[in-house]
Amino acid sequence: MLKTTTSVVDGRPIDAYLDVVVGEAILGANIFKDIFGAIRDIVGGRAGAYEEEMGKARQVAFAEMEAQAKALGADGIVGIDIDYEVVGQNGGMMMVSVSGTAVRFK
């Protein structure tokens, strides 16, 4: 399935706009990752554990969105928007939300 943040795809005219599709994933970071993330905040550098969790959340959200599009008979998703948020008490959870428009190309 073709996925893009643009509203059009060169050489692929859109035959039908099917519906808005979304995917969301909320993942909690465990205490050890929080501790190591806090240490990274103090000494600098990348927080690999957090990056890994965000990557997992993004994969889950995209898979959910793509499954919705396939159920509609789409062969593409255009205009994809990706949002990241920290939620929960003391920012203990991370949320990734993706949305786009399911389309069928000519």
KABEL-V838149 format. One record per pair of residues at least 24 apart in sequence whose ideal C-beta (glycine too) atoms are under 6 Angstrom apart, sorted by the first residue. I is the first residue (numbers start at 1). J is the second residue. Records with the same first field share a line. If there is no record, write none. Layout:
I = J  J
This chain:
1 = 66
2 = 76
3 = 77  80
4 = 78
5 = 80
7 = 78  79
12 = 105
13 = 106
14 = 103
15 = 104  106
16 = 104
17 = 101  103
18 = 72  74  102
19 = 72  102
20 = 101
21 = 65  68  69  102
22 = 65  99
23 = 61  62  64  65  98
24 = 61  97
25 = 57  60  61  96
26 = 93  95
27 = 53  57  94
28 = 93
29 = 53
57 = 94  96
58 = 96
61 = 96  98
62 = 98
65 = 98
69 = 102
72 = 102
74 = 102  103  104
75 = 104  105
76 = 103  105
77 = 102
78 = 103
